[in-house]
Amino acid sequence: MSDPSNASDQGSLWDFACRFYQVQGVEADCLTVQDKHGLDVVLLIFALYRARLGHGFDAVEAYGLARSLMAQLVDPLRRHRRALKQDPGPYALPMVKALRAQLLAAELAGEQTILQRLHSIRIKGSALSSEEALTACVRAADVHLDAALDAVLKRLADAAHRV
């Protein structure tokens, strides 16, 4: 069993996250779970990666860490970037686009940092399937698992197997 804090594993986690997000339909599903259900996509990607490695984790611990770091590192940037998208105000459009791109790059750097931090959580418990890992995260976040969310999670789990 590999050490989850191994730097090469962290690079592999980010590589997995980038490849996963490129799978057809994943971006839309991730935005749905994030915006409609309030789930942290970074946490779900971490859970899928741990399932892929056959490593268990404490979903409550992972959720708490992800939520805290998202609130500090990503959420403020995302709010500002989205606000600029909605109403750029009196500013010149090229300048607004450039600023939005910088904010997006900072968001991605924050998400990468969060994934690295989550990856340092010790391996705990038995291995979970991709769907079980996602469901554990939903429960840890105290989000109601309705049929629509369940369908999205199943698509995400399936997409993770195609990476």
Buried (B, 14 or more C-beta within 10 A) or exposed (E): EEEBEEEEBBEBBBEBBEEBBEBEEBEEBBEBBBEEBEBBBBBBBBBBBBBBBEBBBBBBBBBEBBBEBBEEBBBBBBEBBEEBEEEBEEEEEEEBEEBBEEBEEBBBEBBBBBBBBBBEBEBEEEBBEBBBBBBBBBEBBEBEEEEEBBEBBBBBBBBBEEB
